[in-house]
Amino acid sequence: MSFLRANGNLLRAGLQFLRAIPRSSDVVTVTDDFEAYTTGALAGQGNWVLLITGGYSFAVTDTAGDRRASLVSGAVGNKRTETIADDQYAQATIDVIGPSYVGVGVRISGTTSASGFFYYGGTDDSYVVYRVNGSETSLAGGSYAFSTNDIIKIQISGTELRVYRNGSLDTRHNGTGIYDVSSIITANSMLESGTVGIWGNYTDMSIDDFMAGDL
């Protein structure tokens, strides 16, 4: 009996250990090529909402049967409604390029003003920034252009922020593409968590093939 009890205890311990291992199905991954949507405002389609209440939305546009998210007017932005782990990433393909700005963001929060980390640019320059209640501060930036078909990605794990261009760290801004944002997060607790999204300014750029989720 003692042998059976001992083995029963081992079995229960093993089951508890297995329950504690995260299942792959628990990892949130978002993919969106915008093909399922009607042309017009992106907000309200799929799981996209406005970045801030009363703000401008990206527009779903169609060129020769290919749909994408396009800038329409002024500063525009949309975010996802899924619950994303604090360690997260967002990426997209630059579909139409211009001198305006378009990009991706992580740990986005806020309704009347936006907070989060963003990586964006255009044909003239690009930037890595953070926003706190609508106020933007640059971490790095300069005359480092994006090009059509560039795949841009931003990710954050704990207090380390990374930006990638076409699969490699974008080292053009600070030499590494890696940013220690621990002091920024300590001073601004809203940047500890949030969702993913897209952001841009002005009217002549589009993105496609958005992908984001848990790291």
N, C-alpha and C positions, 0 to 999 in steps of 0.2 A: 504493500500500500504506500509506504514511504517513497518507493521508486516511482510509482504512478503520480503521487503528489508532486514530486520534484520535477518530473517531466511535464506535468500540467502547468507548473509555475513557469518553466522555460518556454512552453508554447505561448502562454499569455504574454510573457515579456517580449517574445518575438513578434506577436501580433501588434503590440503597442509600438514597437520599434518601426514596423512597416507602416502603421498609420501615421507616424511622425514624418515619414519621407514624403516630400511634396510630389504630387503626381504631375506628369507632364501636361495633363489636361487642365491643371490649375493655372498654367501660364497663359496670360492674356496676350494675344497677338492680333493686331488690327491690320488689314490690308484693304486698300480701296483704289480702284482705277477709275472711279466716277462714271463708269459706263451704264450703271443701273439707274441713273438719275435723269430727271427731265432738265432741259436747259432753263436757266434762271438761278435764283439765289441758292447757294449750297446749304445755308442754314435751314434746318427743318427737314432735310433729306438724310436718310440713313441715320447715323448717330452723330451728325454734325449740328452744332449750335453756334450762335454768335460768340466770339471771344469775349465781348462785353455787351451788356444790354444797350440797345440803341445804336450800336456800332454798325459798320458796313460789313457785309458778307462777301466772301469770294462768290463768283458766279460760275455755274457749270456752263461751259461753252462747247460747241461741236464744230470740228473742222474735218471735213471729209469722213464723217462717221466716227471720229475719235474724240471722245469727251475728256475734258480736263477741268481743273479748277483755275479760274483766271481772275486777275485783279480787275476791279471795276471803277473804284473811285476812292481817292484819299487813302488813309490807313485802314486796312481791312484785315479781318482775322476770324478764324473759326477754330473751335476746339471739339474734342470728342467727349461723349458722355460716359464711356466705359470707366470703370474703376481700374486704374493702372497702379502697379506696385511703385513704391518710391524710387527704386532703381529702374530706370526706364530709358527708352530711346524713341526717336522719331526720324524718319527719313523720307525723301521724295526726290523725284527726277525733275530737273528743270526742263520744261517742255517748250516754252517760248521765252526767249531772253530779251532783255532790254535794259535801259539805264535806270530802271526803278529797282525796288528791292522785293525779294520774295524769299521765304525760308520756312524753317520748321522750329518747333519749340517743345520744351519739356517742363514738367512741374508747373503747369499753367493753372492759375486760380484767379478768383475774383469775378464779379458780375458787373459792377459799374466802372471798375478800372482793373487792368490786367497786371498780374505778376507772373514771373516765370523766367526761364533761360531761353534765348533764341539765337539762331545762327542763320543769317540771311545776307543777300547780296544781289548783284546784277552784273551788267557788262563793264561797269566802272570800278566797283569796289565791293567789299564784303565785310561783315562785322560779326563779332561774338559779343552778346550783350545780356544784361539781366534787367528786368523791369520789376519795380516795387510800387504797387498801387498806381500804375500808369506812368511812373517816372522812370526813364530809361538811363542806364549807365553802361558805357562801353567797357568791356574787358580787353578787347583788342580789335583792330580794324585797320583798313587802309586800301590802297589801290591794288587789290587782289581779286580779279574778276572771276565770276562764274561764267560757264559756257553752256550752250544748248546741250542737253543730254547728260549734264553733270548730275551725279547722284550725291546729294548732300545729306549728312546725318549728324544729329546731336544726341549725345547720351550722357546720363549722369548716374553715378554709383556712389552713394554716400555723399561725400563732399568733393568728389572729383568729377569734373566736367570734361568731356572730350568732343571734338568736332572732326568729322571725316568728309573727304571729298573723293568720290570714286574709289571707295574702299580703303583709302589710306588716310592716316591722320593729316589734317590740313595744318601743316607746320608754318605756313606762310605768315601768319599773324604774330606768333610769339616764339617760333622756333621749335615747338614741340606739339602743338595742337591739344595740349593737356593743361587744365586750369584748376588750381586749388581754390575752391570757393567756400572753404570752411568759415572764414571770418564773415563772409557775406551772409551765409545761412544763419550763423549765430546771431547776427544783427537783425535778420529778417526771417522770422519763423515761418512765414507763409511759403517760403521757398523750400521747405522740408518735404513737401508733397504736392501733388496736383495731377493734372492730366496732360495729354499731348495735343498738338494742333499745328496750324499753319498761320503764317503772318506775312503781310506785305504792305507796300505803299505805292500809290499811283496806279497806272492803268495798262501797262504794256507787257506783262509777263504772265506765264501760266506754269503750273506744276501738274504732275501726273504720278501715278503709281505710288501713292502714299503708303507707308508701312510704319508701324509703331507697336509698342507693347512693353512687357516686362523684360528686363535683362536676365 
